[in-house]
Amino acid sequence: MVDTALDGYAVGRKLSKIGLKTSDTAELSFTDVKVPVEDLLGEENKGFSYLGQNLPQERLSIAVGAYAQASAAVRFAQAYTQDRNIFGKSVASFQNTKFELAACKAKVDAMESSVDRGLELHDAGELTAADAASLKLFCTEAASDVIDRCLQLHGGYGYINEYPIARLYADNRVNRIYGGTSEVMRSIIAKDMGL
Ligand SMILES: Cc1cc2nc3c(=O)[nH]c(=O)nc-3n(C[C@H](O)[C@H](O)[C@H](O)COP(=O)(O)OP(=O)(O)OC[C@H]3O[C@@H](n4cnc5c(N)ncnc54)[C@H](O)[C@@H]3O)c2cc1C
């Protein structure tokens, strides 16, 4: 545990992100900080191992968030397309819109089943690193696809920040990066497959 009053600790610039504007992300530096022995949490040199033990849970929570975002995107797109009229016809009445929304709903349903299974495994203390990687990979990639398609159904307003779909689009993108990238998730799954 590092006391932030210690010499050498400094908060750097706040980083400007494309989404997740409600949470600050800043550079922290620890230059030659001397941490007293009594501030040691756990055992020396085990920090990375402790961090690793919580990664499946972190990846599960990112998958749950991605599922919730995708589910909200479908609700927003359905409401918007039912409301928006073009030459006397609602956007929702076009066959393409129905097919797009139906395909997105099917993906959201599959995500729901996946996160339910992940939560059950986690509750039982049985969620493995590979299970969590698979869940995060599937849900975050599927959510990106769903949100992109739902934004498309909004037309130009989908690109305008006052519509919640635009914020979802920006906020969702980091899910495929943080908590371990999709490429790292694929590596974990492949290793578990003996590849
Ligand atoms: C908003 C935000 C919040 C964050 N919050 C936290 C946090 O709270 N705690 C924390 O610890 N971290 C946090 N991170 C860091 C985040 O987990 C890392 O950015 C992420 O894991 C990717 O690491 P990197 O940025 O070093 O990318 P790099 O490792 O430099 O990766 C660059 C590219 O190379 C690819 N790549 C890397 N290795 C391989 C490989 N072996 N095979 C194939 N491709 C590969 C990656 O997939 C990626 O496409 C946060 C990041 C962001 C953007």
The ligand as an ORCA input file, in Angstrom:
! r2SCAN-3c Opt
* xyz 0 1
  C      -9.771      3.487    -20.031
  C      -8.771      2.452    -19.592
  C      -8.798      2.000    -18.286
  C      -7.879      1.044    -17.867
  N      -7.940      0.638    -16.581
  C      -7.008     -0.230    -16.122
  C      -6.996     -0.627    -14.753
  O      -7.840     -0.200    -13.959
  N      -6.033     -1.480    -14.328
  C      -5.092     -1.956    -15.184
  O      -4.235     -2.724    -14.756
  N      -5.094     -1.622    -16.493
  C      -6.018     -0.768    -16.979
  N      -6.011     -0.396    -18.298
  C      -4.940     -0.914    -19.150
  C      -5.436     -1.993    -20.117
  O      -5.710     -3.194    -19.423
  C      -4.367     -2.185    -21.210
  O      -4.354     -0.997    -22.006
  C      -4.663     -3.405    -22.076
  O      -4.517     -4.610    -21.346
  C      -3.728     -3.496    -23.298
  O      -2.404     -3.364    -22.905
  P      -1.490     -2.269    -23.614
  O      -2.218     -0.971    -23.626
  O      -0.161     -2.319    -22.963
  O      -1.419     -2.733    -25.136
  P      -0.249     -3.552    -25.833
  O       0.110     -4.731    -24.980
  O       0.830     -2.596    -26.219
  O      -1.003     -4.083    -27.126
  C      -1.010     -3.430    -28.401
  C      -1.641     -4.385    -29.400
  O      -0.838     -5.575    -29.496
  C      -1.641     -6.694    -29.267
  N      -0.868     -7.755    -28.605
  C      -0.171     -7.657    -27.460
  N       0.391     -8.841    -27.145
  C       0.015     -9.691    -28.125
  C       0.288    -11.073    -28.409
  N       1.019    -11.825    -27.572
  N      -0.244    -11.633    -29.523
  C      -0.993    -10.880    -30.373
  N      -1.287     -9.575    -30.177
  C      -0.779     -8.992    -29.076
  C      -2.774     -6.209    -28.363
  O      -3.880     -7.084    -28.422
  C      -3.046     -4.847    -28.989
  O      -3.872     -5.003    -30.131
  C      -6.920      0.540    -18.759
  C      -6.910      0.999    -20.088
  C      -7.822      1.934    -20.509
  C      -7.791      2.399    -21.943
*
